[in-house]
Amino acid sequence: MPIKSYLAHPYSGKKDELIQALSSIKQCEIMPAQNKDLLILVTETNNEAEEDILKEKLDTIDSLKLLALVSGFNTPQNH
């Protein structure tokens, strides 16, 4: 189960728009920074295929200027 954390940088004046866009994606949890125009984004998906779909969704967000991966790990599922 891939879990990743990012720093999400909005375009100038677009922080609220970015919060709204990321909040609408069920695999995303966001935490706005109190003193910077920055969001902390944590994503959790069930598998690599779902992760790829999520990446495509994130790439379409117009208010997102930069998405920097901070940490990521994949918890193997027992079959």
C-alpha positions, 0 to 999 in steps of 0.5 A, spaced: 500 500 500 503 506 497 503 512 502 507 518 500 507 525 503 509 531 499 510 539 499 505 542 495 506 549 492 500 553 489 501 558 484 500 565 487 493 566 490 491 559 488 492 556 495 484 556 497 483 553 490 488 548 491 486 546 498 479 545 494 482 541 489 486 536 493 480 535 498 476 532 493 480 526 491 479 521 496 486 518 497 489 525 499 489 528 506 492 535 506 494 540 512 495 547 510 502 550 513 500 556 518 505 561 516 507 559 508 503 558 502 504 551 502 500 545 503 502 538 506 499 532 502 499 525 504 496 520 499 494 513 500 493 508 495 491 500 495 496 499 489 501 501 484 495 502 479 491 506 483 497 510 485 498 511 477 491 514 476 492 518 482 498 521 479 494 523 473 489 526 477 494 531 481 497 533 474 491 536 472 490 541 477 491 548 475 493 551 481 498 546 483 505 549 481 510 544 484 509 537 488 515 535 491 515 528 494 518 528 501 517 521 503 514 514 500 514 507 502 510 501 500 507 496 505 507 489 501 500 486 502 500 479 504 497 474 499 
